[in-house]
């Protein structure tokens, strides 16, 4: 029944898209986003340099909370009930920037003279996604065919470099020539004057002279007792670390803090990238964060106590952790041994510094400038 409803909606969307495609293309830039943080820097710069263009935001209200901060001429909260207006802007806008899967693209080929740019929301991947997940393997042929059509209609796909192109190309069955190595817009500000921001984040979290360890596990699609892991992280507090925990919103909602102390659960006051600015050591698992935090040369450990279950239900990349020069283990004793060794932390920092030059082909801090120059100049 659900598949029938989706098919019916996409048929209607396609009809409107074809109809609106008879209209001339407009000097409009659309930002169609789920998360927005990798697209907003493009929007901000275009407001300064391309004022003659109309800017339209199509957003997911679950993740984009401050719509006014985009300062666009029109904003549209994504909903299937907005089918006509979504089809209109997709069909008549010269530029469309995306950061996630958009099913409507599967029935909407890119018009001649228009540009679609998939910025995605990660610089790499440690977990399987798109066509490579266990769920997709179990899907019907028609569903998989629909996925492939959508990926083909993404337009250009912006990545840090060849490694990202190979990872995403494999997952989405896209040819290498669809990928353009221009960088990650949301990391540009890391290379600007941000000392004031660092001090602000430290004051908010009461970070003084302690070294900061950030634990940022990824989302699980199964029930996961994160409290047990947080109790383990408490041991780091006793070793003199300031322990920050960044959890997925759905995990944090179900968390009882009565059983844990000595750690700080951080919220969305700041983005994960802003927390990374004050991070000395990162502990994660199957998250893509290390593909960006390598730009800050942050020593990284992948703690994976549920590796087998995660691989079975959601899937991890072949030869996990791939090219990432990180230590990984399912034993917390290994975490303690690693973080207590200044020599190993130094080795990890140096390895991540080298990796950034492998994963990123262009100079960091100028992704927005390169992308705008590539499409608008």
N, C-alpha and C positions, 0 to 999 in steps of 0.2 A: 504493500500500500504506500509506504513512504517513497519508494523508488518511483511509483507511478505519479505521485504528487510532484516530485522533483522534475520528472520528465515533462509533465504538463506545464509547470512554471517556466522551465527553460524554453519550451516551445513558444509560449506567449512572449517571453523576453526576446527571443530571436525574431519574431514577427515585428515587434516594435523596433528592434535594432536595424533590421533590413529597411523598414520604412524611413527611419531617421537618417540612414546612410545615404538617402537621396538628397539630403540637405548639404550645403557647403560646410567644410570644416571651419571651425571658429578658432580664434586666438585664445583658447582656453586651456588651462592646465588643470587636470584632475588629479587629486591625491586620494586614491582608493585604499584605505588602510584598515588593518586590524589593530596593530600595536602603535604604529606611527612614529616611533622614535628614530627609525632609520630613514624616514621620509621627511620629517619636519625640518631638518637642516636644509634640505633642498627648497622647501617652501619658504623658509626664512630668507634665504639668499635671493630667491626669485622676487620676493616682495621688494627687495632693494634694487634689483637690476632689471627686472622685467615688469614694470608697473603697468605696461600697456596690456598685459595678458590678464584675463579674468581667471581667478583661482577658485576652485571648487573642492571641498572636502567631503568625501563619502567615508563614514567612519563607523566603527563598532563601539557602541556606547559602553560595552563591558570593559574595554581597555582604554579608550580615549575619553578622559574625564574633563579636560580643560579645552573645550572646543574653541573658546574665544581666543586662546593663546595662538591659534593658527592665523587669525586675522584674515580670513578669506572672504570673498564676496558672497559665497553661498556655502552652507553646510547642509548635508543630508545624512540623517541617521540611517544606517543600512537596515533595510527591511524588505521582504519580498513584496510588501504592499506598495513600495516605492518603485515598482518594476518599470513604469513608464519613464520616470525622471532619470533612473539609473541608465536605462537604454539610451535615452536622449544624450546624456553627457558622454557616455562611452562612444557613441556613434559620431558625435559632432566635435569632439575636442581634439586638438592637434597633439596634445601630450597627455599621457596617463601614466602616473607612477603608482606602483603597487608594492605591498610588503608581505603578501601571503597568497594562499590559494583563493581564487575567485571563480566559482563554478560557472558564472555567466560568460566567462571568456571562452568556454568550450563551444558556445554557439555564436561567437562573435569574432570573426576574423578581423585582423588589423586592416584598416582601410589604407589605400594608397595615399601617401602624404601625411599619415598619422604615425605617431611613435608611442609604443608601449614600453615601459621600462620596469622590470621586476627587480626591486632592490632587496627583496627577501628580508628576513628578520634574524639572520644568523650568518656568520662568516665561514662556517664549516659545520660538520656534523659528526657526532660520535654514536648517534642512534639512527636506526633505519627510519626512513619516512617515505612518503609518496608511494611509488610502485613497489618498494622493497619491504614493506611491513608485512607481518603475518596476517593482518586484517585484509590487506589488499590481495594477497595470495588467495584468500578465501572468498573474494568478491566474484560477482558474475562477470562474464566477458564484456557485457554491455557497460558495466560500471567502469571496468578498467579502460575500455575504449574511450569513455567519456573523460576519465582522468587524463589520458594521453592527449586528447584534443585540447583540453584546457591548458596543459603545459606548453603545447606547441603554439598556442595563442598568447603566451606571456609577452611575446616580443623579445626585446633584449634582456639579458639576465646579467646584472652587475655582480661581480665577485672580486675577492681580493687578488686572486691569481690563478694559475693553472691547477693547483691542488683543489681549490674550491670548485672550479669548473668540472674537474673529473668526478668529484663527489656528488655534486648536484646533477651533473649529466647522467651519471649512472642511475641515480634515484628516480629521475624523471624521463629517462630515455630521450634526452636531448643531445643534438650534435654539438661538438666543441665550439663551432663557429657562432653559436647563439650566445656565448658568454663573453663579456667584456671586462677585463681586469682594471677596474677604476677605484676599488677600495670600499671602505665602510663609512658612510657619511657620519654616523652617530659617534665615531671615535675622533673626529677632527678636533674637537675642543680639548682633547687630552693634550694636544701639542701647542695649545695657546696658553696665555697667561691665566692659570686657574688656581693660583695660590690662595686667593680669597675664598674660592669655593671649597678648597681642601680644609681650610681653617674653620669654615662654617660647618661643614659636615662633622669635623672633630668635636667642635663645641656642642653640637646637637647630641652627639653620642657620648660626651664626656670622655673622650680619648685624650690622654695626657702623654706620658712618655712610653706607655706600653706599645709593644708591637701588636699589630692587628692581624688576626686570622679571620677570614670570611668563609663560612660554610654555606654553599649555595647548591643544594641538591635539585635535580630536575623533577618534573612532574611524573607521577606514576599513574597508570590507568587501573591499578588494583589497590586494594587496601594495604596500607603501609604504616607500620607503627613507628613513626618518626621520633616519638618520645624516647625510645630506647637509644637511638643514635644521638639525640641531644644530651642524654645523660653521659654518654661517652665523651661528647665535646666539652662537658663540664670539667673534665680532667685537664684540659688545656688552660682553663682559667687558673687552676692551681699551679701551673707552670709559668705564670706571669704574662700570659697572652690576654689581650682584649678580644673576646670571642663574639663575633657578629654572625647572626644566622639570618639568611634571606630565603624564606620559604615561598613556594607557590601559594597564591591566595586560597585555593581550595583546601590545601593542607593546613594552612594557618587557621582557617575558620574552625577546624575540628580539633585544635591543639589545646591541651590543658597545661597551663604553665605552672600549676601547683607543684608538679613533680620535678621541675628543673629550676636551677638558680645559677648565678655566676656567669650567665650568658645574656646577650642582648638580641632579642628578636627585632630586626629592623623592618620598617614598613615602607610604604610607597612615598614617603616624604621626599626621598631622593631615588633616582634610578639606580639600577644595578651598576651602571658604568660610573656613576658618581661615588658609590660606595667603593668601587675598585680603585679610585684615586687615592684612597687612604689605606689600601690593603697591602700588607707585607707578605702574606701567604694565602693562597686560595686552595680550599678543599671542595671538590665537587664530585661528580660521578659520570653521568652520561650527557651532561650539558655541553652546549657549544661555547660556553663562556671562554674557555682557554684559547680559542681561535682569535679572540679579541684581546684578552688580557695579556697575551704574549707581547702585544705592543707596549705594555708597561713592564715587561720582563718580570712578571710576578711568579715566584716559585709555586708549582702546582702539584697537588696530589689528587688522584682519583680514588675515592673510597667507595667500594662497590660490594657491600655485604650481601646484596640480593642479586648478584650478577646473573646467575642461572635463570631466576624467575623473570628478571627484566628482559633478558635475551629471548626467552620463550614467548613472552606476552607482547613485547613491543619491538624487540630486535636491536642489536648493536651492530656496528659496521664490521666487516671482515677484518681480521687481524687487529681488533681493538687493542690499543687506542690509535691505530694507524700511524701517521707520521708525527703525531704529537710526542715531544720528548719529555714525557711525564712518568712519574712513578704511580703504579696503581696496585691495589690489593683489597681483598675482602676482610683483612685482619686489622683491627684498630691498633693492635700492638705495633704493626708496621707503620701506621700513621705516627704514633708516638716516637718510634725510633727515628723516623725521618725528620720530624719537626724539631727534635731535640739535637739534631746534628747541624751545626752552622755550616760545616763543610758541604753537606748534602744540599742544604738550602742555597748555598752559593753556586753549586754545580747546576741546580735546577734553574736558577735565575739566568745563568749564562746560557744554558741550553734554550730557554725560552727566547732570549735575545737573538740567538742565532736563527731560531725557527721563524721569527717574524720576517726575516729577510728571505726565507724560503716560501712562506705562505703569501706574503704581500709583494707584488711585483713593482708597485709604484710607491713613491715616498709618502709616508704617513702624514696625516694632517691636512691633506689637500684633496680629499675625495670629492667634496661638494664642488669645488672649483673645477675639477676635471670633468665631472658629470655635466655640469651646466655648459661648459665650453664644448663638450662633445655633441650636445643636442641643440643648443640655442645659438651658438656662434659659428 
